[in-house]
Amino acid sequence: MRADYLSCMGHDRLETPHIDELASKGVLFTRAYYQAPICGGSRMNFYTERYAFTHGASWNGIPLNLSERTIGDYLKPLGYRVALVGKTHMGCRSRRYASARD
């Protein structure tokens, strides 16, 4: 989310009351950076806790290697039921990459 699209950061027409309330009660980052220039790679950084150049999924539609450990791999042994749903940009268009993990 772009900082300049938040009313708490000075946007003159958009109203973001819930985010504004969170910002007033917590921390408001005025300078934040991310490691991937597109959403797919940025999401993979979060899932793996690694930089884009190390996990290889630096573009939308490029899946992670099946050997790549994600946050779900760490939470599942702790008793959490895990799933990846929603707009992840993690899927691929080619069936040759199609596979499933336990």
N, CA, C and O of each residue as an XYZ file, in Angstrom:
408
protein
N       0.839     -1.165      0.000
C       0.000      0.000      0.000
C       0.885      1.230      0.000
O       1.838      1.337      0.771
N       0.557      2.123     -0.856
C       1.335      3.347     -0.963
C       1.035      4.291      0.191
O      -0.125      4.523      0.530
N       2.073      4.824      0.783
C       1.896      5.741      1.911
C       1.122      6.984      1.501
O       0.341      7.514      2.291
N       1.328      7.457      0.275
C       0.643      8.678     -0.134
C      -0.826      8.450     -0.483
O      -1.510      9.388     -0.892
N      -1.323      7.225     -0.329
C      -2.745      6.924     -0.521
C      -3.459      6.769      0.820
O      -4.569      6.239      0.857
N      -2.866      7.209      1.902
C      -3.459      7.138      3.232
C      -3.797      8.539      3.712
O      -3.006      9.469      3.548
N      -4.972      8.686      4.305
C      -5.334     10.017      4.802
C      -4.447     10.448      5.963
O      -4.202     11.642      6.139
N      -3.959      9.493      6.762
C      -3.067      9.860      7.874
C      -1.704     10.342      7.384
O      -0.934     10.925      8.147
N      -1.413     10.097      6.114
C      -0.151     10.564      5.538
C      -0.362     11.784      4.655
O       0.554     12.240      3.970
N      -1.603     12.311      4.683
C      -1.845     13.576      4.007
C      -2.630     13.538      2.710
O      -2.751     14.570      2.050
N      -3.174     12.377      2.312
C      -3.972     12.362      1.078
C      -5.211     13.214      1.290
O      -5.884     13.092      2.313
N      -5.513     14.071      0.332
C      -6.582     15.050      0.528
C      -7.986     14.541      0.157
O      -8.972     15.194      0.496
N      -8.102     13.392     -0.532
C      -9.434     12.897     -0.918
C      -9.753     11.502     -0.396
O     -10.906     11.230     -0.063
N      -8.783     10.621     -0.314
C      -9.041      9.265      0.160
C      -9.193      9.258      1.674
O      -8.463      9.942      2.391
N     -10.150      8.477      2.145
C     -10.359      8.340      3.577
C     -10.024      6.910      3.984
O     -10.584      5.955      3.447
N      -9.112      6.773      4.932
C      -8.699      5.456      5.431
C      -8.789      5.460      6.958
O      -7.768      5.405      7.642
N     -10.012      5.524      7.491
C     -10.166      5.713      8.942
C      -9.608      4.584      9.798
O      -9.075      4.840     10.878
N      -9.721      3.347      9.340
C      -9.232      2.236     10.149
C      -7.711      2.221     10.211
O      -7.126      2.000     11.272
N      -7.082      2.455      9.079
C      -5.614      2.527      9.067
C      -5.146      3.745      9.846
O      -4.134      3.689     10.544
N      -5.888      4.856      9.727
C      -5.543      6.058     10.485
C      -5.589      5.795     11.986
O      -4.733      6.271     12.733
N      -6.602      5.027     12.426
C      -6.708      4.709     13.846
C      -5.543      3.831     14.304
O      -4.972      4.053     15.372
N      -5.198      2.834     13.487
C      -4.039      2.002     13.821
C      -2.781      2.852     13.921
O      -1.974      2.674     14.833
N      -2.617      3.765     12.990
C      -1.431      4.624     12.988
C      -1.394      5.517     14.220
O      -0.320      5.782     14.761
N      -2.563      5.988     14.671
C      -2.592      6.873     15.840
C      -2.290      6.131     17.141
O      -1.849      6.736     18.118
N      -2.530      4.808     17.151
C      -2.321      4.024     18.369
C      -1.017      3.232     18.360
O      -0.656      2.604     19.356
N      -0.322      3.268     17.242
C       0.889      2.455     17.152
C       2.012      3.195     16.480
O       2.290      4.357     16.777
N       2.646      2.504     15.574
C       3.803      3.040     14.869
C       3.402      3.384     13.440
O       2.715      2.607     12.778
N       3.820      4.517     12.982
C       3.575      4.932     11.605
C       4.931      5.033     10.910
O       5.739      5.908     11.223
N       5.166      4.137      9.974
C       6.441      4.136      9.264
C       6.402      5.170      8.149
O       5.557      5.096      7.257
N       7.290      6.107      8.197
C       7.341      7.135      7.158
C       8.335      6.775      6.056
O       8.327      7.380      4.985
N       9.185      5.792      6.321
C      10.130      5.305      5.315
C      10.226      3.794      5.454
O      10.840      3.294      6.397
N       9.634      3.075      4.539
C       9.680      1.614      4.559
C      10.132      1.137      3.185
O       9.835      1.772      2.173
N      10.837      0.036      3.151
C      11.394     -0.473      1.904
C      11.073     -1.950      1.761
O      10.867     -2.647      2.754
N      11.032     -2.413      0.555
C      10.791     -3.827      0.294
C      11.840     -4.326     -0.681
O      12.487     -3.533     -1.366
N      12.010     -5.641     -0.745
C      13.104     -6.234     -1.499
C      12.752     -6.662     -2.916
O      13.646     -7.000     -3.692
N      11.475     -6.655     -3.270
C      11.089     -7.083     -4.611
C      10.228     -5.995     -5.249
O       9.366     -5.426     -4.579
N      10.444     -5.700     -6.517
C       9.710     -4.612     -7.154
C       8.278     -4.965     -7.548
O       7.521     -4.076     -7.939
N       7.888     -6.227     -7.458
C       6.521     -6.629     -7.798
C       5.923     -7.437     -6.659
O       6.637     -7.910     -5.775
N       4.602     -7.590     -6.689
C       3.915     -8.208     -5.550
C       4.260     -9.679     -5.357
O       4.402    -10.112     -4.214
N       4.403    -10.468     -6.421
C       4.696    -11.888     -6.276
C       5.996    -12.133     -5.531
O       6.033    -12.911     -4.578
N       7.047    -11.484     -5.954
C       8.336    -11.632     -5.295
C       8.313    -11.123     -3.864
O       8.937    -11.712     -2.981
N       7.595    -10.028     -3.632
C       7.488     -9.481     -2.293
C       6.759    -10.446     -1.357
O       7.144    -10.606     -0.198
N       5.703    -11.086     -1.867
C       4.984    -12.080     -1.056
C       5.878    -13.274     -0.731
O       5.849    -13.791      0.386
N       6.669    -13.708     -1.703
C       7.558    -14.842     -1.451
C       8.594    -14.498     -0.388
O       9.005    -15.368      0.380
N       9.021    -13.238     -0.338
C       9.940    -12.804      0.719
C       9.304    -13.015      2.078
O       9.956    -13.484      3.011
N       8.027    -12.667      2.192
C       7.323    -12.852      3.455
C       7.153    -14.334      3.772
O       7.421    -14.758      4.896
N       6.710    -15.127      2.799
C       6.463    -16.556      3.038
C       7.733    -17.294      3.469
O       7.677    -18.198      4.302
N       8.868    -16.907      2.903
C      10.114    -17.636      3.163
C      11.021    -16.947      4.174
O      11.938    -17.571      4.708
N      10.776    -15.666      4.441
C      11.656    -14.848      5.277
C      13.052    -14.738      4.684
O      14.048    -14.675      5.404
N      13.103    -14.717      3.355
C      14.385    -14.616      2.651
C      14.294    -13.540      1.578
O      13.202    -13.120      1.196
N      15.443    -13.103      1.100
C      15.494    -12.129      0.018
C      15.130    -12.778     -1.309
O      15.329    -13.978     -1.499
N      14.596    -11.977     -2.224
C      14.146    -12.487     -3.520
C      15.264    -13.190     -4.292
O      15.011    -14.207     -4.938
N      16.465    -12.684     -4.242
C      17.535    -13.297     -5.024
C      17.939    -14.670     -4.480
O      18.609    -15.432     -5.177
N      17.536    -15.000     -3.232
C      17.904    -16.304     -2.689
C      16.837    -17.374     -2.908
O      17.172    -18.552     -3.032
N      15.559    -16.989     -2.959
C      14.518    -18.005     -3.146
C      14.137    -18.201     -4.608
O      13.498    -19.199     -4.942
N      14.510    -17.280     -5.483
C      14.334    -17.473     -6.920
C      12.985    -17.099     -7.492
O      12.864    -16.997     -8.713
N      11.969    -16.889     -6.683
C      10.643    -16.526     -7.186
C      10.521    -15.005     -7.201
O       9.824    -14.412     -6.378
N      11.202    -14.401     -8.135
C      11.292    -12.944     -8.145
C      10.307    -12.281     -9.099
O      10.349    -11.063     -9.273
N       9.430    -13.052     -9.715
C       8.468    -12.494    -10.660
C       7.124    -13.194    -10.480
O       7.090    -14.348    -10.051
N       6.033    -12.532    -10.792
C       4.715    -13.154    -10.700
C       4.667    -14.410    -11.570
O       5.168    -14.416    -12.695
N       4.058    -15.477    -11.037
C       3.904    -16.721    -11.784
C       5.096    -17.655    -11.714
O       5.032    -18.769    -12.232
N       6.173    -17.232    -11.090
C       7.331    -18.111    -10.916
C       7.211    -18.733     -9.531
O       7.337    -18.032     -8.527
N       6.968    -20.039     -9.465
C       6.739    -20.662     -8.159
C       8.034    -20.865     -7.380
O       9.129    -20.879     -7.941
N       7.872    -21.019     -6.087
C       9.008    -21.396     -5.252
C       9.376    -22.838     -5.552
O       8.518    -23.632     -5.938
N      10.638    -23.182     -5.378
C      11.036    -24.587     -5.451
C      10.332    -25.331     -4.324
O      10.119    -24.771     -3.249
N       9.974    -26.578     -4.558
C       9.285    -27.360     -3.536
C      10.145    -27.565     -2.295
O       9.616    -27.817     -1.213
N      11.452    -27.462     -2.438
C      12.339    -27.626     -1.285
C      12.415    -26.365     -0.421
O      12.968    -26.401      0.678
N      11.870    -25.263     -0.906
C      11.915    -23.996     -0.169
C      10.965    -24.042      1.026
O       9.773    -24.300      0.864
N      11.488    -23.794      2.214
C      10.645    -23.803      3.410
C       9.935    -22.465      3.557
O      10.530    -21.403      3.369
N       8.647    -22.535      3.897
C       7.841    -21.333      4.065
C       7.369    -21.221      5.507
O       7.616    -22.111      6.322
N       6.702    -20.146      5.811
C       6.183    -19.942      7.160
C       5.257    -21.089      7.565
O       5.226    -21.481      8.731
N       4.499    -21.630      6.601
C       3.633    -22.769      6.895
C       4.398    -24.004      7.320
O       3.940    -24.757      8.179
N       5.555    -24.217      6.727
C       6.393    -25.365      7.097
C       6.879    -25.279      8.547
O       7.111    -26.301      9.192
N       7.026    -24.076      9.042
C       7.458    -23.897     10.423
C       6.284    -23.962     11.408
O       6.448    -24.412     12.542
N       5.106    -23.513     10.974
C       3.944    -23.490     11.860
C       3.245    -24.845     11.972
O       2.700    -25.174     13.025
N       3.259    -25.624     10.903
C       2.548    -26.905     10.903
C       3.025    -27.848     12.012
O       2.180    -28.438     12.683
N       4.324    -28.021     12.240
C       4.775    -28.902     13.330
C       4.362    -28.414     14.720
O       4.391    -29.185     15.679
N       3.983    -27.158     14.833
C       3.551    -26.604     16.113
C       2.056    -26.811     16.354
O       1.503    -26.345     17.349
N       1.411    -27.523     15.416
C      -0.004    -27.837     15.574
C      -0.958    -26.935     14.818
O      -2.173    -27.099     14.931
N      -0.450    -25.998     14.059
C      -1.306    -25.116     13.281
C      -1.749    -25.812     11.997
O      -0.968    -26.525     11.367
N      -3.004    -25.599     11.616
C      -3.471    -26.031     10.303
C      -3.136    -24.887      9.350
O      -3.542    -23.748      9.581
N      -2.420    -25.175      8.313
C      -1.948    -24.119      7.425
C      -2.471    -24.322      6.009
O      -2.701    -25.450      5.573
N      -2.652    -23.229      5.309
C      -3.076    -23.269      3.906
C      -2.646    -21.961      3.251
O      -2.485    -20.940      3.920
N      -2.469    -22.005      1.978
C      -2.141    -20.813      1.208
C      -3.325    -20.532      0.303
O      -3.621    -21.315     -0.600
N      -3.996    -19.430      0.537
C      -5.178    -19.075     -0.241
C      -5.112    -17.609     -0.641
O      -4.333    -16.833     -0.088
N      -5.923    -17.253     -1.588
C      -6.021    -15.852     -1.976
C      -5.110    -15.504     -3.139
O      -4.602    -16.377     -3.843
N      -4.922    -14.236     -3.316
C      -4.133    -13.711     -4.432
C      -2.658    -13.764     -4.058
O      -2.112    -12.808     -3.507
N      -2.023    -14.881     -4.361
C      -0.638    -15.074     -3.945
C       0.371    -14.812     -5.059
O       1.532    -14.512     -4.780
N      -0.045    -14.918     -6.288
C       0.863    -14.862     -7.445
C       1.924    -15.946     -7.352
O       2.980    -15.846     -7.977
N       1.641    -16.984     -6.571
C       2.595    -18.057     -6.383
C       2.383    -19.167     -7.404
O       3.318    -19.898     -7.733
N       1.169    -19.295     -7.900
C       0.866    -20.340     -8.871
C       1.559    -20.083    -10.190
O       2.072    -18.995    -10.454
N       1.559    -21.107    -11.001
C       2.187    -20.959    -12.302
C       1.204    -21.430    -13.370
O       0.223    -22.110    -13.071
N       1.473    -21.072    -14.574
C       0.580    -21.421    -15.674
C       0.941    -22.748    -16.317
O       0.157    -23.291    -17.095
N       2.081    -23.260    -16.013
C       2.545    -24.501    -16.625
C       2.273    -25.689    -15.724
O       2.535    -25.629    -14.522
N       1.745    -26.780    -16.293
C       1.459    -27.987    -15.515
C       2.736    -28.697    -15.084
O       2.689    -29.511    -14.162
N       3.865    -28.423    -15.709
C       5.078    -29.132    -15.336
C       5.543    -28.764    -13.940
O       6.331    -29.498    -13.344
N       5.066    -27.624    -13.393
C       5.416    -27.249    -12.041
C       4.383    -27.714    -11.025
O       4.619    -27.640     -9.819
N       3.228    -28.198    -11.509
C       2.137    -28.554    -10.597
C       2.562    -29.674     -9.663
O       3.026    -30.725    -10.106
N       2.403    -29.445     -8.393
C       2.765    -30.424     -7.388
C       2.078    -30.026     -6.089
O       1.606    -28.896     -5.962
N       2.017    -30.921     -5.143
C       1.400    -30.607     -3.854
C       2.311    -31.084     -2.738
O       3.044    -32.063     -2.876
N       2.242    -30.368     -1.634
C       2.988    -30.743     -0.438
C       2.002    -31.269      0.597
O       0.819    -30.931      0.551
N       2.473    -32.084      1.521
C       1.614    -32.546      2.634
C       1.209    -31.376      3.492
O       0.489    -31.551      4.475
